[in-house]
Amino acid sequence: MIAFASDKRIYVAQIQRNNPIAMQFGITAPLGKSRLFLLKKGQPIPLYISMEHDTWLQMQDKINEHLAQIPAINIPVPYQPYQPHQPHQ
């Protein structure tokens, strides 16, 4: 999910089926069957669970749909002192 690498509103993690979190949400599909679980910090129930046959593009669209509801995080720009305009010579 490289498309979201610079977005501070979301953290993407890929886990294996034997991970306790996967087991908690019933992720038991065989290898090769990727699933998307959208989780919100502090909420025990996923916001969204993809179908086993969803494509990566469908999963990305679903993430974008949920991100559209969250304000973007502005990263402060370092202070830069005022530089008066110098005329061209």
C-alpha positions, 0 to 999 in steps of 0.5 A: 500500500505504497500509495499511503506511505506519506499519509500520516492519517493511516498506518498500513501493516501486513500481518500473517494468519497466525498473528493474534490480531488476525485470529481475533478478527477471524482472518484464516484465509489460505495464502494468497487471499489478501484481505483488508481490515480497516481499524480505528484506534481504540475501536474493537470492531473494524470499520470495514472488512474486504471480501476475499476476492477484492482487488488491491485497487478496490481496497485502495478505493475503500481506504480513500473513501474513509480517509476523505472523512478525516481532515488532513494532517498539516506538517509544519513547515520550518521557519524561514526568515523573510528574504527581501526581493533582490532586483535582477542585474 
